[in-house]
């Protein structure tokens, strides 16, 4: 009987060690705020963020991170925005793609000059592969989004500028990632974004993927956004490439 009691106690201790509580999971998810930075996410709830009206709980906090399932029921803007607006700043944000159940059939091969690669028939090459799609939106601009996705060109690509027929060739090339610095699906990545005046610079996992480039029509001030993409169908599927993403450790530092 005594042996059984000791074994039960030992088992309980092991379970406490191996199964972290929700609180400890939150602490593990959020790292210490870097010197000079302010946290935009408290790891507990969406205080400081504007949840889309009618969202239905699809933007939420789970295990200390911002979690999204691509299913926002908002009638209008489905993106998640900070309540505050920002001018010049440095921003750090961790993100990860949770899963890629959706199979894209029009993934492109993006060339260094920003063009989509053509086949021998003169048509754009389409790849079929698992995909997810979200992004980081600076100063309230959806046009200036830095993509989070699975395309071979890598995350950080600025689709709104790159694919605009009116964008000059030099700018198309400038907003195309210099390298694919993404980690594997399910792993955490880190964006480090600098926005000053009309200039932006983006690093991904310690590598500069978008060197400083000037965006003439970038708003002078605005909120930071996390992008919705895709949607859900009644049968539980997806109506487009879904934003199955999570975010954590979101820190900002104002610049002059």
N, C-alpha and C positions, 0 to 999 in steps of 0.2 A: 504493500500500500504506500509505504514511504517512497519507494522507488518510483511508483507511478506519479506521485505528486511532484517529485523532483523533475521527472521527464516533462510533465505538463508545464511546469514553470520554465524549464529550459526552452521548450517549444515556443512558448509565448514570447520569450526574450528574442529568440531568433526571428519570429514574425515581426516584431517591432523594428528590428534592424533591417530586415529585407523589404518590408512594405512601408515606404515613406508615407507620412500623412499628407493631406492636402496642403497644409501650411508649409511643411518642409519642401514639398514639390514647388510651391510658389517661390520660396526662397532660392531654390536651385535654379528656377527659370530666370529670375531677375538677378543680374550681376550688380555690383556696386556702381553708382553713378560716377563716370569719369570726372576728374578735376576740371572745373570751369563749365561743366555741362549741367543742364536741367533735365529731369526725367519727364517725358510726355505720357508715360504709362506706368501706373502704380502696381501692376501685377495682380490687382484684385477685382477691378471693375473698369467701366469705360468712362470714369470721371475725366473731364477735360476733352471728351470727344463727342461729336454730334452723330448719334445713331440715326440712320435714315428713318424718316417718318413712315410708320407702317412696316418696318423691317421684319417683324415677327420673330425676333430672337435669333436671327441667323448670324449677325455679328455679335459675338459674345466673348467672355473670358472663360477659358477652361484650363485648369492646371497651371495658372499663372501666366498664360499667354493669350494674345488676341487670336481668336479662332474664327474662321469663316468657311461656310460650306457652299457658297455660290447661289444660295437660295433666297436672297432678300426678297421680301414681298412688297417693298416700297414701290409706289406708283411712279415716282420720278427718280431723282438721283439716288443710286444704290451704294455709292462710295461712302467710306467712313472718313470724316474730316475732323481735324482738331478744332476746338472752339476758338483758339487764338490764331491770329494771323502773324506772319513773320516776313521780315525783309531780307537782310543778309544773315546767313547762318552756316554753321557746320552741323550736319545731322548724321547720327549713327543709328542704324536699325538692323536687328537680326530678323531674318525671314527664312521660312522653309516651305517647300511644296510637300503637302502631306501624302498625296497619292495621285496617281494618274490613270483613273479608270476610263477616261474619255480618249478615244482614238481619233486624232486629227488626220484629215486626208489632204490638207493643203498647206502643210508645213513647207517653208521655203529654204533654199540655200542662199544666204545673203553674202554677197561679195564684199570685199574690203571697201569698195567705192559706194556701197549702199544699195546697189542694184540687186534684184533677185536673179539668180543664175538661170540662163536659158539652156534648153536642150537643143539637139541637132535640128529639131523641127521649128526652132525659133520661139517656142513657147516656154513659159516659166515652168521649171521643174517642181513638181509637187511630191512631197514625201508623206508617207503614212506612218505615224508613230504616236505613242502615248503623249499627251500634252496636258498642261494646266496653264492658266494665264491670269496674272494679276499685275500690280505695278505700284510704284511710288510716285506720288503726284506733288510736285513742289509749287508753292504759291498759288494754290487753287487752280492750277492749269492741268487739264486732262491732255492737252496737246503736248505738254512737256513731260509726259509720263516716262519713267524709266522702267522698262518691262521686266517682269518676273515670269519666266516661261521655260519651255524645254527645247526651243529651237536651237539648231547647231551653232548659230552665231553667238549664243550666250545671252544671259540676262544683262540688263542695263541699256539695251537698245532703245532708242527713242523713236518709236513707231510713228507717232504723229508728225514728226518732221521728216523722217526718212522716206515715208511713202507718199508724201504730198508732192504732186507733180510740179508745184510752184517752188519747191525748195531748190536752191542753187546746188549744183553738183558738189561743190566743196563742203557745204553744210551737210548734205546727205552722208558724205564720207565721215565727217566729224562726229556725227551722232550714231555711228555704227561701232560697236565694241571692237577694241583692238585685239581682244582675245576672249575665249570662253573660259571664265574663271569660276563657273558654277561647280558646286559639289554635287554628289549623287542625290537623287530623289530621297526625301525623308531627312536629309542632313541639314543642319543650320548653316546659313550663309550670312555675311555681314556687308551691307551697303554703307559706305562713308561718302556723303554728298556735301559738297561745298557750293553754295549759291551766293554770289556777290555781284551786285549790279545786274547786268544781263549775262554774266558768265556762270557756267556750271562746270563742275568737275566731279567725276564719280569713280570710286574705287570699289571693287568687289573682292572680298576675301584677301585684302592686302595688295591687289593688283589694280593698277589704273586702267580701267576699261574705256572710259570716256575722258580723255585729256581736256583741259580747259577749252570750252567752246562758247562763243557768244550767240545768244538767242535773242535777236532784235525785238521780238514781240512778247517776251516773257513778262508777265505782270510784275509790277514793282513790289507788290506785297500780297500775301494771301495765306490760307491755311495749308497744312500738310495733309495729304490724303493717301489712303490705302484703297486700292482699286478693286471694284467689283468687276467680274467678267462671267459671261455665260448665264445660266439659269437652270431651273429644275423643271422637269416635266411631270405630269400627274402620275406616271408609272414609276417615278423615282429615278428616272434617267436625267440626262442633261440636254438642254436645248442649244448649247454651244460650248466652246472650250471653257470649262469651269475654273473659277478661282478657288481652288482647294488649298488654302494657305493659312499660315500662322505667323504672328509677329511677336517680338519681345525686345527688351532692352532698347527702347526708343529714347534717344538722348539728343538734345539740341543745345547749341551754344551760339549766342548772338554775336555777330561780327559788325564792325563799324561800317 
